[in-house]
Amino acid sequence: MDVTLAKTFLTIIDAGNFRIASERLHVTQSTVSARVKSLEDQLGKSLFIRNKSGATLTPAGRNFQEYALSFIQLWEKALTKVASEDSYQDHISIGARPGLWEPIVMAWLPWAKENFPQLAFKAEFGIADDLIRKLEEGIVDIALLLSAPSIPGITVEQLYLEKFLLVTKATDVPESGSFTDFMEKNYIDVDWGREFRESKDHYFPGPAVPQLSVSIGIYGVKYILEYGGYGYFPNSMISKYIESGELRVLEDAPQITQPIYLAHCRDDHDQYIPSLLAGFREIAAKI
C-alpha cells in the first residue's frame, strides 16, 4: 500500500470532508477521491460515507484507521533509520507516559547519549494503550509504563516503586475536616494507570467525579501552584516543589505506592537493547 493513500485517508478523517482534506494536502479534490477509490479497491471495502455534512467512516473505515496510523509510523521509522545510517549505527525509540519524563527519562537520555554515541534516540510520550500498540508493532523499542500489560511477545519487569503524595498549594489556608473532605472538591485528577486507580479507589470509595481532570501530571502541578486545589503526584515529580515550600503534603492522607514498569519486545534482536535496559535499571535504583 502506498503511504500517500494512508496519509490521505487519515487527513480526510481529521478534516471531516474531502474538500478541506484536498486543501491541506495541496491537491485537487478529484485527486483525493481517486486516492480513496484506489485504497478502497485494494481493501475491497468502502471506507467513507459521503453526504452534505462531510465524510464519515464506515465500519471498515473505523477498523482500518488504527492500521493506517501504524503503517505511517512504521514507514517514518524506517525512513529515519535509513536516513541516519551514515551517521549512526541504529535508531532507538523510547516510549513513556508523560509523568515519567522527569524522574527517569530525563536522566536516562544523557546517559544513553554519552555511553552510546553511535546511536540516535527518539523519545515519545502517550497514553498506555498507544504505547503498548507501538511496542507490539515495533514502532517503539522500549516503553516505560504505569501498568503491566500481559501480552504475548512483550517482556515486562517492575523497574521501581514510585510514591504518590496528596499535595496542595502551600499558601492555601488549611481547611477543617479530614483529607477525605478535600477529595470531594478542588481535587485535580490525573490518570496514573490502572494500579494507581485501584489503590486510590480503595482509600476513597464512592462515585465522586472530579470537576477537573488532566492527562499530563505536570500541568496538574502547575494548576495547583497557580490556582490551588489538591492532587496526587509522584514524589520524584514534586519533591523540588515541596523542598522549596511551594507545595505541602497532606500528612494525614495515605501515600499510594505505584509500580513503574519497563517493557520491550521479547524477540528484539537489537544488540544494544540489553545494555540500554540495564541503564534504566541503574538509574531507577537511584530514585
C-alpha positions in Angstrom: 0.0 0.0 0.0 1.2 3.5 -0.9 1.9 5.5 2.2 0.3 8.5 0.4 -3.0 6.7 0.4 -2.8 6.1 4.1 -1.9 9.7 4.8 -4.8 10.9 2.6 -7.2 8.6 4.4 -6.2 10.0 7.8 -6.3 13.6 6.6 -9.9 13.1 5.5 -10.8 11.8 8.9 -9.1 14.8 10.6 -10.6 17.3 8.1 -14.1 15.9 8.1 -14.6 16.1 4.4 -12.8 15.7 1.1 -12.6 19.4 0.1 -10.8 20.5 3.3 -8.5 17.4 3.0 -7.6 18.4 -0.5 -6.7 21.9 0.6 -4.5 20.6 3.4 -2.8 18.1 1.0 -2.4 20.8 -1.7 -4.0 18.6 -4.3 -7.3 18.7 -6.1 -10.5 17.2 -4.7 -10.6 14.7 -7.6 -7.1 13.5 -6.7 -8.3 12.9 -3.1 -11.3 11.0 -4.4 -9.1 8.9 -6.7 -6.7 8.0 -3.9 -9.6 6.9 -1.7 -11.0 4.8 -4.6 -7.6 3.2 -5.1 -7.4 2.4 -1.4 -11.0 1.0 -1.3 -10.2 -1.2 -4.3 -7.2 -2.7 -2.6 -9.1 -3.3 0.6 -12.3 -4.4 -1.1 -14.4 -2.3 1.2 -15.9 1.2 1.2 -14.2 3.4 3.8 -16.3 6.6 3.8 -19.9 7.6 3.6 -20.1 11.0 1.8 -23.0 13.3 2.4 -23.8 17.0 2.7 -22.3 17.2 6.2 -19.0 15.7 5.1 -17.4 12.3 5.2 -18.0 9.7 8.0 -16.2 6.4 8.4 -17.9 3.1 7.6 -17.3 0.2 10.0 -14.5 -1.0 7.6 -13.0 2.6 7.7 -13.0 2.5 11.5 -11.3 -0.8 11.6 -8.7 0.4 9.1 -7.9 3.7 10.9 -5.6 2.2 13.5 -3.7 0.2 10.9 -3.2 3.2 8.7 -1.7 5.1 11.5 0.6 2.2 12.4 1.6 1.8 8.8 2.7 5.5 8.5 4.5 5.4 11.8 6.5 2.3 10.8 7.2 3.9 7.4 8.5 7.0 9.1 10.7 5.0 11.5 12.1 3.1 8.5 12.9 6.4 6.8 14.6 7.7 9.9 16.8 4.6 10.2 17.8 4.7 6.6 18.5 8.4 6.6 20.7 8.2 9.7 22.7 5.1 8.7 25.7 7.2 7.6 25.8 9.0 11.0 24.5 6.3 13.4 24.6 2.6 13.6 21.0 2.4 14.8 18.0 4.4 15.8 16.3 3.6 19.2 12.7 4.8 20.1 11.7 5.1 23.7 8.0 5.5 24.7 6.8 6.7 28.1 3.9 8.2 29.9 4.5 12.0 30.3 4.7 11.7 34.1 7.8 9.6 33.8 9.8 12.2 31.9 11.5 13.9 34.8 12.1 11.1 37.2 13.8 8.7 34.8 13.7 9.5 31.0 15.3 12.9 31.6 18.2 11.1 33.5 18.4 8.2 31.1 18.7 10.2 27.8 22.0 11.9 28.6 23.4 8.6 30.0 22.4 6.9 26.8 23.9 9.6 24.5 27.2 9.6 26.4 27.5 5.8 26.6 26.2 5.1 23.0 27.3 7.9 20.8 26.9 5.6 17.8 23.1 5.6 18.4 20.3 8.1 17.6 17.4 8.3 20.1 13.8 9.3 19.9 11.6 9.8 23.0 7.9 10.0 22.6 5.1 10.2 25.1 1.5 9.0 25.1 -1.3 7.0 26.8 -0.8 3.4 27.8 -2.8 1.8 25.0 -1.0 3.8 22.3 2.4 3.0 23.8 1.6 -0.7 24.1 0.4 -0.8 20.5 3.6 0.9 19.3 5.7 -1.6 21.3 3.8 -4.6 19.8 4.3 -3.2 16.3 7.9 -2.3 16.6 7.4 1.4 16.4 8.8 1.8 19.9 11.7 -0.3 21.1 11.4 0.2 24.9 8.5 1.5 26.9 8.0 2.9 30.4 4.5 2.2 31.7 2.4 2.7 34.8 0.6 -0.6 34.3 1.9 -4.0 33.3 0.5 -5.3 30.0 0.1 -9.1 29.7 0.7 -9.6 26.0 2.5 -12.5 24.3 5.9 -11.4 23.0 6.3 -8.5 25.4 8.6 -8.8 28.3 7.6 -6.6 31.3 9.5 -6.1 34.6 8.9 -3.9 37.6 11.5 -1.1 37.4 10.9 0.7 40.7 8.2 1.8 43.1 7.0 5.4 42.9 5.5 7.0 46.0 2.5 9.3 45.3 1.6 12.0 47.7 -1.5 14.1 48.2 -0.4 17.8 48.0 -1.8 21.3 47.9 -0.6 24.8 47.4 1.5 25.7 50.4 -0.1 29.1 50.8 -3.6 27.7 50.9 -5.3 28.1 54.3 -5.8 24.6 55.8 -9.4 23.5 55.8 -11.1 21.9 58.6 -12.0 18.2 58.4 -10.1 15.2 57.3 -8.4 14.7 53.9 -11.4 12.8 52.7 -13.3 16.1 52.7 -10.7 17.6 50.4 -11.3 14.9 47.8 -14.8 16.0 47.2 -13.9 19.5 46.0 -10.9 21.1 44.2 -9.4 17.7 43.5 -7.3 17.6 40.3 -7.5 14.1 38.9 -4.6 12.6 36.8 -4.7 9.2 35.1 -1.8 7.4 36.7 -2.7 4.0 35.4 -4.9 1.1 36.5 -2.9 0.1 39.6 -3.0 3.6 41.0 -6.7 4.0 40.3 -7.5 0.8 42.1 -5.4 1.8 45.1 -7.0 5.3 45.2 -10.5 3.8 45.0 -9.6 1.6 48.0 -8.9 4.7 50.1 -11.6 6.9 48.5 -14.6 4.7 47.6 -17.6 6.2 46.0 -18.8 7.5 42.7 -17.4 11.0 43.1 -16.4 12.5 39.7 -13.7 15.2 39.8 -14.6 18.6 38.3 -11.1 18.8 36.7 -9.0 16.1 35.1 -5.7 16.5 33.3 -3.9 14.0 31.2 -0.4 15.2 31.9 0.6 15.3 35.6 3.0 18.3 35.5 0.2 20.5 34.2 -1.9 19.5 37.2 1.0 20.6 39.4 1.2 23.9 37.7 -2.5 24.4 38.0 -2.4 23.8 41.8 0.6 26.2 42.1 -1.3 28.9 40.3 -4.9 28.4 41.5 -4.8 25.9 44.4 -6.5 22.6 44.8 -5.4 19.1 45.7 -3.9 16.2 43.8 -1.9 13.0 43.9 1.5 13.3 42.2 4.7 11.2 42.2 7.3 12.3 44.8 10.0 12.3 42.1 8.0 14.9 40.2 7.1 17.2 43.1 9.9 16.9 45.6 11.6 20.1 44.5 8.3 22.0 45.0 7.9 20.5 48.5 11.5 21.4 49.3 11.1 25.0 48.1 7.9 25.4 50.2 5.6 25.8 47.2 3.6 22.6 47.8 2.7 21.0 51.1 1.9 17.3 51.7 -1.3 16.4 53.5 0.3 14.4 56.2 -2.9 12.5 57.2 -3.6 11.4 53.7 -2.5 7.9 52.6 0.6 7.5 50.5 0.0 5.4 47.4 2.8 3.2 46.1 2.7 2.7 42.3 5.0 0.2 40.4 6.7 1.6 37.3 7.3 -1.0 34.6 9.9 -1.4 31.9 8.7 -3.2 28.7 10.3 -4.4 25.5 9.7 -6.8 22.7 10.8 -10.3 23.8 12.3 -11.3 20.4 14.1 -8.0 19.8 17.5 -8.9 18.5 19.0 -5.5 18.5 22.4 -5.8 20.1 22.1 -2.6 22.1 18.8 -3.3 23.8 20.1 -5.3 26.8 22.6 -2.6 27.7 20.0 0.2 27.3 17.7 -1.7 29.6 20.5 -2.1 32.1 20.9 1.7 32.0 17.2 2.2 33.0 17.7 -0.2 35.9 20.8 1.6 37.1 19.1 5.0 37.1 15.9 3.6 38.6 17.9 2.2 41.5 18.9 5.8 42.5 15.3 7.1 42.5 
